[in-house]
Amino acid sequence: MSAQDASSRRPLTPIDRYRGSVNGELDNDAVTHGAARWLDRTLRIVDGGPRPFYRAAVVSLAVTSVLAMGIAVVIRPQGSLPEAQRLMIAVALAGAGLSAILGLASRAGAGRSRPGTRFDRVVAPRDRAAIWLALAVWFPFLLLVVYYRAKATFPPPVRYLYFPYDDKRWETTAYLLGVIAPAILLTAAARVLMIGRGKPPTWRAWLTGTFVGSLC
């Protein structure tokens, strides 16, 4: 290539570098730019208050309810549907209906100015955001209870002479998820949002600040 041809080429801009390197290989700057863009969007969601996390909790409840009904229908013994499966389907339907009502209420109040103001005197917006985020993560874990409860309806694998076989895995899981998990998830959600409000420069800084210490 002559010097004239080289000089006539348009110099590469940052956008060109984000699209890929000259040799056709993926440029590291493109990955960095994409990660920074997602980080910026996530930080804006954190600053948006409890509403985005409220909607995430509603969606999580709806998806969990649908999956719970599927687990109750698929994992069951041969024959008619056991009472336990019918009860789980009824509870899942109630959860799906509740999520639909909450979703409609959220859409109806979207046009109003600060629909959650009346709750500010009871629970602060930051606390509500942590609660909704913890619930959004907690709901899918309840599928473990549904799964083990459905498995408990199968005939016992062994027979005991003095004591009947009782599958208590679902009871243990329900206790752990109902007592210990909410406290852990709520503490973790509050910590994640607190570090996020400090505007960490990278995902790594956010993760480090969450599990190691606050950002300096």
C-alpha positions as CSV (number, residue, x, y, z in Angstrom):
1,M,0.0,0.0,0.0
2,S,1.4,3.4,-1.0
3,A,1.8,6.3,1.4
4,Q,-0.9,8.2,-0.4
5,D,-3.4,5.3,0.0
6,A,-2.6,5.0,3.7
7,S,-3.0,8.7,4.2
8,S,-6.3,8.7,2.4
9,R,-7.9,6.2,4.8
10,R,-10.2,7.6,7.5
11,P,-8.6,7.2,10.9
12,L,-10.2,4.8,13.3
13,T,-12.6,6.3,15.8
14,P,-13.6,4.8,19.2
15,I,-16.8,3.6,17.6
16,D,-14.8,1.7,15.0
17,R,-12.7,0.1,17.7
18,Y,-15.8,-1.0,19.6
19,R,-17.1,-2.7,16.5
20,G,-14.0,-4.9,16.3
21,S,-10.4,-4.8,15.5
22,V,-9.0,-4.3,12.0
23,N,-8.0,-7.9,11.7
24,G,-11.6,-9.0,12.3
25,E,-11.0,-10.2,15.8
26,L,-13.1,-9.1,18.8
27,D,-11.5,-6.1,20.4
28,N,-11.3,-6.0,24.2
29,D,-12.6,-2.4,24.1
30,A,-15.9,-3.7,22.7
31,V,-16.3,-6.0,25.7
32,T,-15.3,-3.3,28.1
33,H,-17.7,-0.9,26.5
34,G,-20.6,-3.4,26.6
35,A,-20.0,-4.2,30.3
36,A,-19.8,-0.5,31.1
37,R,-23.1,0.2,29.3
38,W,-24.9,-2.6,31.2
39,L,-23.3,-1.3,34.4
40,D,-24.6,2.2,33.7
41,R,-28.1,0.8,33.0
42,T,-28.1,-1.2,36.2
43,L,-27.0,1.8,38.3
44,R,-29.8,3.8,36.8
45,I,-32.3,1.1,37.8
46,V,-30.8,1.2,41.4
47,D,-31.3,4.9,41.5
48,G,-34.9,4.5,40.1
49,G,-36.3,3.7,43.5
50,P,-38.4,0.6,44.5
51,R,-40.7,0.5,41.4
52,P,-38.3,-1.5,39.1
53,F,-37.7,-4.0,41.9
54,Y,-41.4,-4.2,42.7
55,R,-42.1,-5.2,39.0
56,A,-39.3,-7.7,39.2
57,A,-40.9,-9.3,42.2
58,V,-44.2,-9.4,40.5
59,V,-42.7,-11.1,37.4
60,S,-40.8,-13.5,39.6
61,L,-44.0,-14.5,41.5
62,A,-45.8,-15.1,38.2
63,V,-43.1,-17.2,36.7
64,T,-42.7,-19.2,39.9
65,S,-46.4,-19.9,40.1
66,V,-46.5,-21.1,36.5
67,L,-43.5,-23.4,37.1
68,A,-44.9,-24.7,40.3
69,M,-48.1,-25.8,38.5
70,G,-46.0,-27.5,35.9
71,I,-44.0,-29.4,38.6
72,A,-47.1,-30.4,40.4
73,V,-48.7,-31.8,37.2
74,V,-45.5,-33.6,35.9
75,I,-44.1,-35.0,39.1
76,R,-46.8,-37.2,40.5
77,P,-47.6,-40.9,40.9
78,Q,-49.6,-42.8,38.3
79,G,-53.3,-42.5,38.6
80,S,-55.5,-39.7,39.8
81,L,-53.9,-36.4,40.9
82,P,-53.0,-36.7,44.6
83,E,-54.4,-34.2,47.2
84,A,-51.0,-32.6,47.7
85,Q,-50.6,-31.8,44.0
86,R,-54.1,-30.3,43.9
87,L,-53.3,-28.1,46.8
88,M,-50.1,-27.0,45.3
89,I,-51.8,-26.1,42.0
90,A,-54.5,-24.2,43.9
91,V,-51.8,-22.2,45.8
92,A,-49.9,-21.6,42.5
93,L,-53.1,-20.3,40.9
94,A,-53.6,-18.0,43.8
95,G,-50.0,-16.7,43.4
96,A,-50.5,-16.2,39.7
97,G,-53.7,-14.3,40.3
98,L,-52.0,-12.2,42.9
99,S,-49.2,-11.3,40.5
100,A,-51.7,-10.3,37.9
101,I,-53.5,-8.0,40.3
102,L,-50.3,-6.5,41.5
103,G,-49.1,-6.0,37.9
104,L,-52.4,-4.3,36.9
105,A,-52.2,-2.1,40.0
106,S,-48.6,-1.1,39.1
107,R,-49.7,-0.2,35.5
108,A,-52.7,1.8,36.9
109,G,-50.5,3.8,39.2
110,A,-47.7,4.4,36.7
111,G,-49.3,7.6,35.5
112,R,-49.7,9.1,38.9
113,S,-47.1,11.2,40.7
114,R,-45.2,9.1,43.2
115,P,-47.8,6.4,43.9
116,G,-45.7,5.0,46.7
117,T,-45.6,8.3,48.7
118,R,-48.2,7.0,51.2
119,F,-45.8,4.1,52.1
120,D,-42.8,6.4,52.7
121,R,-44.0,7.0,56.3
122,V,-44.1,3.3,57.0
123,V,-41.2,1.9,55.0
124,A,-38.5,4.1,53.4
125,P,-38.1,3.8,49.6
126,R,-34.6,2.3,49.9
127,D,-35.9,-0.3,52.4
128,R,-38.8,-1.2,50.0
129,A,-36.4,-1.6,47.1
130,A,-34.4,-4.1,49.2
131,I,-37.5,-6.0,50.2
132,W,-38.8,-6.3,46.6
133,L,-35.3,-7.3,45.4
134,A,-35.1,-10.0,48.1
135,L,-38.6,-11.3,47.2
136,A,-37.7,-11.4,43.5
137,V,-34.8,-13.7,44.3
138,W,-36.7,-15.7,47.0
139,F,-39.7,-16.7,45.0
140,P,-37.9,-19.1,42.6
141,F,-36.3,-20.9,45.5
142,L,-39.8,-22.0,46.6
143,L,-39.8,-24.4,43.6
144,L,-37.6,-26.6,45.7
145,V,-40.4,-27.0,48.3
146,V,-42.8,-27.8,45.5
147,Y,-40.5,-30.3,44.0
148,Y,-39.8,-32.2,47.2
149,R,-43.5,-32.1,48.2
150,A,-44.4,-33.6,44.8
151,K,-41.7,-36.3,45.3
152,A,-43.1,-37.1,48.7
153,T,-46.3,-38.3,47.2
154,F,-44.6,-41.3,45.5
155,P,-44.8,-44.7,47.2
156,P,-42.0,-45.2,49.8
157,P,-38.9,-46.9,48.4
158,V,-38.6,-49.2,51.5
159,R,-40.9,-50.6,54.1
160,Y,-40.3,-50.3,57.8
161,L,-41.7,-52.7,60.4
162,Y,-42.3,-50.3,63.3
163,F,-42.4,-46.8,61.8
164,P,-43.9,-45.7,58.5
165,Y,-41.7,-44.0,56.0
166,D,-42.1,-40.2,55.9
167,D,-40.3,-38.1,53.3
168,K,-39.5,-34.9,55.3
169,R,-37.2,-33.2,52.7
170,W,-39.9,-30.8,51.7
171,E,-40.5,-29.8,55.4
172,T,-36.8,-29.2,56.0
173,T,-36.6,-27.2,52.8
174,A,-39.7,-25.1,53.7
175,Y,-38.2,-24.4,57.1
176,L,-34.9,-23.3,55.7
177,L,-36.4,-21.2,53.0
178,G,-39.1,-19.7,55.2
179,V,-36.9,-18.8,58.2
180,I,-33.3,-18.5,57.3
181,A,-33.3,-17.6,53.6
182,P,-35.4,-14.4,53.9
183,A,-33.0,-12.9,56.4
184,I,-30.0,-13.7,54.3
185,L,-31.6,-12.4,51.1
186,L,-32.8,-9.2,52.6
187,T,-29.4,-8.4,54.1
188,A,-27.7,-9.2,50.8
189,A,-30.2,-7.1,48.8
190,A,-29.8,-4.1,51.1
191,R,-26.0,-4.5,50.8
192,V,-26.0,-4.8,47.0
193,L,-28.2,-1.7,46.6
194,M,-26.2,0.3,49.1
195,I,-23.0,-0.4,47.2
196,G,-24.8,0.3,43.9
197,R,-25.8,3.8,45.1
198,G,-22.2,4.6,45.6
199,K,-21.7,4.3,41.8
200,P,-19.0,1.6,41.6
201,P,-16.9,2.1,38.5
202,T,-16.9,-1.6,37.5
203,W,-18.8,-4.8,38.1
204,R,-15.8,-6.1,40.0
205,A,-15.8,-3.1,42.3
206,W,-19.5,-3.6,43.0
207,L,-18.9,-7.3,43.8
208,T,-15.9,-6.5,45.9
209,G,-17.7,-3.8,47.8
210,T,-20.6,-6.1,48.5
211,F,-18.7,-9.0,50.0
212,V,-15.5,-7.3,51.2
213,G,-16.2,-3.7,52.2
214,S,-17.6,-0.4,51.2
215,L,-16.2,1.6,48.3
216,C,-13.6,4.1,49.1
